[in-house]
């Protein structure tokens, strides 16, 4: 490998590591309080960031499946789930009633201008990522039944409990 190739490879690896950090983006929670997403970079506990929308059936299935096992996940790993709604001004009024109706205990934030979604280069929803100590250790797009098991496996692997 030439010095040039090595430099290019090193720069690309640096960019990948940089992209793994959550950006300095402030969103609102369901009560209108500001939540700066970058604060989760400093968490010693695993964090799951799940992009979803009220109109996305697969998103609702995934978050509902996780909800059924979330309390166990929290007890065993201390994980925190942040559900990032990408509903825009036309549909954001549906978010709070939907979260309440599903009895989700997650932190829910509104990304109605899709600033965080763009900053993380998220394409389609559902899009879920697992972070540990500020690094993305796993991500997936779309939903398949049972994916919550893979997410949990990745959470445990990240914290050394696999």
RADAWO-V998496 format. One record per residue. N is the residue number from 0. SS is DSSP state (@ for helix, = for strand, . for the rest). PSI is psi as a letter, one per 30 degrees, with the letter a starting at -180 (none if undefined). NEAR is the number of other ideal C-beta (glycine too) atoms within 12 Angstrom. Layout:
((N,SS,PSI,NEAR) (N,SS,PSI,NEAR))
//
This chain:
((0,.,k,9) (1,.,l,8) (2,@,e,9) (3,@,e,10) (4,@,e,11) (5,@,e,12) (6,@,e,13) (7,@,e,14) (8,@,e,15) (9,@,e,15) (10,@,e,14) (11,@,e,14) (12,@,e,14) (13,@,e,14) (14,@,e,14) (15,@,e,15) (16,@,e,14) (17,@,e,16) (18,@,f,20) (19,.,f,25) (20,.,k,25) (21,.,k,32) (22,.,l,26) (23,.,i,16) (24,.,k,29) (25,=,k,21) (26,=,l,38) (27,=,k,26) (28,=,a,24) (29,.,f,25) (30,.,g,14) (31,.,g,12) (32,.,k,14) (33,=,k,14) (34,=,j,28) (35,=,j,20) (36,@,e,35) (37,@,f,22) (38,@,f,23) (39,@,f,36) (40,@,f,23) (41,@,g,17) (42,.,k,27) (43,.,f,17) (44,.,l,24) (45,.,k,37) (46,=,k,41) (47,=,k,47) (48,=,k,48) (49,=,j,49) (50,=,k,43) (51,=,l,45) (52,.,l,35) (53,.,f,29) (54,.,g,20) (55,.,j,28) (56,@,e,16) (57,@,e,26) (58,@,e,34) (59,@,e,28) (60,@,e,24) (61,@,e,40) (62,@,e,41) (63,@,e,28) (64,@,e,29) (65,@,e,38) (66,@,e,27) (67,@,f,19) (68,@,g,26) (69,@,e,32) (70,@,e,17) (71,@,e,18) (72,@,e,33) (73,@,e,22) (74,@,e,10) (75,@,f,18) (76,@,f,32) (77,.,g,22) (78,.,k,39) (79,=,k,28) (80,=,k,41) (81,=,j,39) (82,=,j,45) (83,=,j,43) (84,=,k,43) (85,.,g,37) (86,.,k,33) (87,.,a,20) (88,.,f,13) (89,.,e,13) (90,.,f,20) (91,.,f,28) (92,@,f,16) (93,@,f,25) (94,@,e,39) (95,@,e,24) (96,@,e,17) (97,@,e,28) (98,@,e,30) (99,@,e,14) (100,@,e,14) (101,@,f,27) (102,.,h,15) (103,.,k,31) (104,.,g,22) (105,.,l,35) (106,=,k,30) (107,=,k,38) (108,=,l,40) (109,=,k,41) (110,.,h,37) (111,.,f,24) (112,.,g,19) (113,.,h,26) (114,@,e,22) (115,@,e,34) (116,@,e,33) (117,@,e,15) (118,@,e,23) (119,.,g,30) (120,.,h,20) (121,.,k,29) (122,.,d,16) (123,.,l,19) (124,.,l,34) (125,.,k,39) (126,=,k,35) (127,=,k,42) (128,=,k,37) (129,=,k,40) (130,=,k,38) (131,=,k,32) (132,.,h,21) (133,.,g,25) (134,=,k,24) (135,=,j,31) (136,=,f,28) (137,=,k,27) (138,=,l,27) (139,=,l,29) (140,=,k,24) (141,.,l,20) (142,.,k,29) (143,.,k,17) (144,.,k,13) (145,.,f,15) (146,@,f,31) (147,@,f,32) (148,@,e,19) (149,@,e,24) (150,@,e,38) (151,@,e,32) (152,@,e,22) (153,@,e,29) (154,@,e,37) (155,@,e,24) (156,@,e,18) (157,@,e,30) (158,@,g,25) (159,.,g,12) (160,.,g,17) (161,.,none,14))
//
